[in-house]
Amino acid sequence: MKLPSFRLRLALLSAALAGSTLVGFGAISWLQIYNAKTSRLDAELLNHLMRATPNSPQLQEPPVPGSFFQSGVGLARRRHHSRWQSYEDSLSYTFGTNTKTPVAVLVLDSNGNILYQSNSLPADLEVNRLLLARLQLTPLPPPPKREPPLPSNTNPSFEPPPPIRPRPPQLVTEQTAKAVWRIGVTKFPNAQIAIAVSLQAVDQEMATIRNIFLVSIPGALLLVAVGAWLVSGGALRPIRQLTGVIQQVTVKGLDQRIPIGTTDVEFVELIQVFNLMLERLERSFTQASRFSGDAAHELKTPLTILQGELERTLQQVDSGSEVQQRLSNLLDEVRRLSGIMRKLLLLSLADAGKMSLYLVEVDMSELLMEMLEDVEMLAPQLTVQTDFTDGLRVKGDRDLLIQVLQNLFSNAIKYNLPNGWIKIHTDQTLATLNVTIVNASQDIPVSDRLRIFDRFYRGDPSRNRKIEGIGLGLSLSREIARAHRGDLTLDSTSSGQTAFTLTLPVKF
């Protein structure tokens, strides 16, 4: 399962937070704009309703006495139809700022007879029955107070007529099959007037605003996500720097430290703890490496002297005696200790990164042929198959490479099956040479495959004295290969065989 990315999660959370904020802001803004537009439309509707009185200059025909609505119905329709049509046209351009907005006007007399009806009034818009019926339930406003009598020097026979007070207008929204209408209705003592304005222009403007939001909000979210990705990358730079230093913590990289001068204060404590850990590791590793190297070096001289004395004493005792047998056993153990000491000395040098290499051009084909001759003498019962050509040359330390091949062939012999086989295969490219040694063997358990290069580790089948070894050969061979800038790996093979591949660079 792939682990989630903290940086990606931070960017997505930032985008989600910004997205919810922008969506909420856009929705509220859209509603505010819509309410502002409808409020302005309502204000204009109220203004026109209050102005559309029987005494209004637009609807009155002076000097005919009386108001327009007090004339005969049929005569009023003919004389004032053109005036209502002009009034309706003026309303269309008034409500539509730059374009003509559909507007419908309906005028009824006090008895409910139609004095004027716009041709654009939809048939399914029930203004006449539904809306004006609501107005009949609204009481008329109280009559105006009488003004005090005029002074005596004025004409007492003249008294201005009281103003006509309409009922309070009502505003409702009705939807037809094709559009949504905002309707304002008012009632005078002798007339009922309804003005219906289509919300098509408002809906188009709001649709444009909605489309702008739909385009701008994803773009803003993308910018927020990219910005959060970049900001989080900058914030995580100390972590990446710490990771890079951890990756370089090898034998040669324990002296590295992370500078604190340009680091944010939140990471100072973490970096200080890590630097202290590196310091402790470096000190402990130096002491352990120095101890193993010094111990191996100090044991070298006594073991050499002991081996020489045993060989000299062995020559002086009687042949076939019990003393000779004991001395021979002691000499074998001393030689075994000398081999362990030499391997430990090489490993300590490898750990300290001080393994010295005497680089020469090495003919690997020749070394493999020498190893095959040793195999034929040590294990004549094994079948050997070869697949390599002459002239395989690399740059390396000949003695150390011989030791690596000896360890590999020795393991191939010791852990082989009775009457088994050994195969040698090489593969050379322009940069590397791969030497693969395969032998018949029992299957290596998974737990042993993971620890097969550990020092002093030997799998369960080999933990006995019947198979010689101390568990340092493969570990030392891999360190020698890595000192040559190569590697030694255990290959994945089919059941019943074991394969090791030695990889060496052609040019060091």
N, C-alpha and C positions, 0 to 999 in steps of 0.2 A: 504493500500500500504506500503510495507516494505521500510524504509528509506535507502538510499545508505550509504555504509560504507566509511568514509574518508580514513581510513587506506587501505582498499582494492582498492579504486580509486587511491590512491597514488602509490601503488604497481603496478597496471595495467598501469598507465601512465609512470612510470619508465621503465617497461618492454617494452611498446610501443616505447618509445624514444630510449632505448637501442636496440630494435629490428630493428627500422628503420636505426639506425647507423650501426649496424652489417650487415644488408642486403645490405646497400649501400657500406660499406667497402668490403664485400664479392664480390659484383658484380664488383666493380672497381678492386679489387685484381685479380679476375678471368680474367677480360679483360686484365689487365696488364701482367699476366702470359701467357695468350694465345698470346698476341702480342709479348712478349719476345720469346716464342717458335717459332712462325712463322717468326720473324725477324732472329733468329738464323738459321732456316731452309733456309730462303732466302739467307742469307750470304753464307751458304754452297753451295746452288744451284749456286749462282754467281761465287763462287770460282771454282766449278767443270766446269761450262760453260766456264770460262776464260782459264782453263787448257786444255779443250778438243779441242785443235787447231790441225790443220793438222800436225804441226811440234812438237806436244807433244810427249814425249817419249813413252807414253802409246799407242799412235795411229800410230806412225811411225814405219817403218820397215827398219832401216838402214842395209846395205849400198845401198839400191835400190835408184837410183837417182830420184829426184822429190818427191813430196809429195804423200801421200796416195790417195788423191782425184783426182790427175791427172792421175791415172792409169785407165785401162779399168774397166767398171762398173762390168761386170760379174766376171772378175778375182779378183777384189777388194773384192767382196762379199765372194768369197771362201777363199781368203788368210787371210782376216782379220775378218771373222765372229767370230772366236774363241776369238780374241782379244777384240772385242766389248762385247762378252758374259762375259768374265772375268772382263771387265771394269764395266759392269752392276752389276755383283755380288759384286764387291768391293763397288759400290755405295749403294747397299742394306744394307750392314753392316755399312757403313759410316753414313747413315742417321738414321738407327736404332741402338741406343746405345748398347743395349744388345740383341735385337731381330732383326730378318730380316724384314725390312720394304719393302713393295711392291714398286718397282721402275721400270719405263719403259723408254726406250731410243728409240728415232727415229732420224735417220740420212738420210738426203736427199742430193743429189748432187746439183750442180748449176742449173740443168735443172728440178729439182723436182722429179728425180727418187729415189726410196728407196734404199739406200745402206745397211741400217740395221734397223730392227724393232723388238722390244721386243715382245716375246710371251705374256707377261702379259699386254700389252697395250690394254685397253678396246676398243671394237669396237665403242662404242658411245662417246669416247673421241676424238673430232675432232681436233686433233693437226695438222694433215697434211694440212687440208683445211683452218681452221679458224685462228689458231695462226700464222702459217708461212705466211699467207696472210697479216697479220698485219705488219710483218717485212719488207715486200717488199715496204711498204710505208715509211719506215725509211731510210733516206739517209745514205750512208756510211760515216764514219768519214774521215776527210781530210787526205791526204797521209802524211807520215812522212817527215820531212825535211831531205835533203841530208846532209850527214856528210861531213866535209871538206876533201880535198884529204890528203892521207897519206904522210908522209915524203918520200923523194926520196930514202932513203936507203931500203924501203920496196918494196915488189913485186907489181908493178903497175898493173899487169894483174889480181890480186885477189881483188875482191870487194865483201864483205858479202852481201847476199840477204837481202832486206828490210823485216822487220817483218810483218806478216799478221795481219792486224787490223780488228777485227770483228765489226759488228754492236753492238750498246749498247743492252745488254740483256733486255728482258721483262719478267716480272713475273705476272702471272694471276692465278686465282683459278677457277677451273671448277668442276662441280658436275655431276657424272654419276648416273646410277641407283643403284649402290651398294656402292659407296664411293665418297669422295671428294679428289681432286688431286690439288697439288700445282705444277705449270708447269713453268719452265724457258726455254726460247727460245732465241737463238742467231743465227746470220747469218754471215758466212765468205764469202769471194769472191768466193770460190769454194765449199762451203758446208753450210748446214743448220742443226742445231742440236737442239733437244728438249729433256729435261729431266723432266719426270713427277714423282713426289713423292707423295705417298698416305699419307693423313693426318690421317690415322687410328690410328697410335700410339699416335699422338698428341691428337686426340679426346678421346682416352681411358684414357690418363693421365688427360685431362681436366674433363672427366666424374668422375674420381676418386677424383679429387680436389672438384668438385661440390658435390659429395656425402659426402665428409668430411665436407663441409660447411653446407649441409642440416642436418647433424647429430649434428655438433658442435654448430650451431647457436641456435636451440631450447634448447639445454642443457645450453648454456650461458644465454639465456633468462630466463630459469627456475631459474638458480642461481641468476640472477639479480632480478627477482620477489621475490624470497625468501629473498634475502638480503634487498630489499626495504621494504618488510613486517616486517623484524626484526628491521631495522633501524627506520621505522615509528613507530613501537611499542615502541621502546626506546624513540623516540621524543615525543610520546603522553603519556608517563608515568605520567608527571605532571597532564595531563587532567584526567587520570584515578584516580590518587590520589585525585584530586579535586572532582571528581564524588563520590568516596567512602566517602569523608567527608560530601558531601551534602546529601548522603543517610542516614548518621547517625545524621543529624540535626533533632533531636527530643527534647523533653523536657529535657532529660538527656544528650544530646550531643551538647548543645549550647556552651559549654566551650572548644570545640575542635578547634585547629588551625592547619594550614598547615605549616610545617617548610620551611623556605626559603633558608637555608644554602646550600643545595645540588641541588637547582633548577636552571635551565638555565635562563639566563638573560631575554629571551623573555617572560617568564611566571612570572617573579617577580611582575610586576605591577598587573597582573590579580590576583595573589594569595594575594597580599597586599589588593586589593579592597575587595576580598572575606573575608579575615580575619577581615577587618573593618566592613563589613556587619554583620558577625557573632557576633562581639562585640556589635554592636548596637542592634541586635535582642536579644541577651542575656540580655542586660541592660533593654530594653523595656519590654521583657517578665517577667523579674524578678520584675520590678515595677508593671506591671499589675497583676501578680499573688499575689504579696504581698498586693496590694491594695484590691483585691477581698477577700483575706483571712482575712486581717485586718478588712475590712468593715463588713464581715459576723461575725467575732468574736466580734466586737464592738456592733453590733446590737443584738447579742444573749442575753445579759443581759437586755437591756431595753425592748425587746420584751417579755422576760420571766416575768419581773416585770409587764408590761402592761397586759399580759394574766392573771397573778394572781390577779391583782386588778379588772379586769373585771369579773372574776369568782366570787370574793368575793362580789362585788357590785351586780352582778346578783342574788345572793342568798338573798340579803337584800331588793330588790324591790318586789312589789306586783306581784303575778303570773298572767299572762295574760294581764298585762298592756302594754301600748305603750312603756314605758321606758324599760321594759324587752325585748321587741322585738328589739328595737334599740341596746341594749347592746348585745343581741345574735348575731346580724349581725356584730357588731364591733368585737366580740370574734371570729367569723368565719374568718374575714379578718386577725386578728392578728395571728390566727393559720396558715392561708395560708402563711402569711409573714414568720412565723417561719419555715415552710416547705421549702420555697424558700431559706431562709438563711442557713438551714442545707445542702441543695443540693449544694448551691454555695460554702460553706465551703469545702464540699467533693470534688467538682470539682477543686477548687483552690489547694487542697492538691494533687489531681491527676495530675494537670498540673505541679506542682513542683516536681512530683515524690516522694512525701512524704506521700502518703496514707498508713497509718499503718494498717496491717492486723493481726488479732488475729487468727492464723491458728489452726484449730482443725479438727478432722475427722467429716465430715458432711454427714448425711444420706439424700441424695436427694430424695429418695422414700418417706420418712416421710414428708419432706417439701412439696412435690407435693401433698400429701394427705391432708395436712393442707390447701393448697391453694384451692384445690377442694371443701373442706367444705365451705370456704369463698365464692366461686363462687356460690354454691348452695343456700347460704343465700342471696347474693347480686343480683343474676340474676337467679331465679328459672325457668324462661321461656326458658332459653337456654339449648340445649342438649349437654351433655359433654361425649366425648368418650376418653378412656384412653388406652394406649398401652405401659406399662412399668412394670417392675418386682420389687420385693423387693430387698433390699440390694445394691442399687446404692450409692456408697460412693465416696466422693472426699475429698481432703484436701483444706480447705478454711476458710474464715471468715463467720460464720453462719449468723450473723446479716446483713452483706452486701449482702450475697446471697439471704436472705429473701427479702431484698429491691428490688433486681433485679427481682425476681419472682413476687413480688407484682406489680411492674411497668408493667411487661409483661401481667399478668392476668388482671390488671386494664384496659390496652389498649384494650385487647381482649373483655372485656365487654362493654367499652364505644363506641367502633367503630364497634360493631357487628350489624347485621341486626335483625329486629324484628323476634322473634321466630327462631333465628339462632342457631349456634352450635360452639363448641370449641373442638379441638382434641389435645391431648397431646401424643407425641411419643418420646421415648428415644432410643439411640443407643450407646452402650458402647464398647470400644475396650480396648486393654491393656494399652493405653496411655491416651485416652481422653474419655469424656462423653458428648454426644450431646443431648440436650433437645430441642425439637421442639414443639412450641405452634402455632397451626393454628386455625384461626377463620374465620367465614363467614363475608364478608365485601364488601364494594364497591371497585372497582379497584382504586389503588393508581396511580395517574399520574406519568409519567416518571420524570418530574421536581421535584415532591415531593419525589420520591424514592431516588434521588441523594442527597437530603438535609434533609432526615428524621432524621438523627442523629445530625444535627446542633442544637446548643443551642438556646432556645427560638423560635425555628421555629415550626410553626403549619400550616398544609395544609389548603387550602381554606375551605373545608367542616367543619373544626373544629374551625374556628375563630369566636367563639361565646361563650356566657356564658352557653349555654345549656350543653356543654361538658366541664367538669372541666379539668384543666391542664394548665401548663405554658410553656411546650415545653422543659423541662429539664430532664424528666424521662428517655427517651431512651439514651440521651447523657451520663447521669450519669451511667446508667446500663452498657453501653459499656465500660466506663472507669473502672468500678468495675471489669468487666470480664477481661479486659486487665491487670489490676493490679494483677489478679490471673493467668496471663500468658495464658489467653484464649481469647475469642472474642464473640461478639454478631453481627449477620448479619441478613439482610433482605433477605429472600429466593425468588427465582423466582418461582412463582406458576401460576396455571391456573386462569382464570377469576373468580371473585366472592369470593376470599379468600385472606388472608394475613397470612404469616408465618414468625416467627422469630426463629432462632436457637441459643441457648446458648451453647458454647463450653468451657469445663473446663478440665484441666489436672487432671488425676486421682491422680498423685503424684506431689506435688508442688516442 
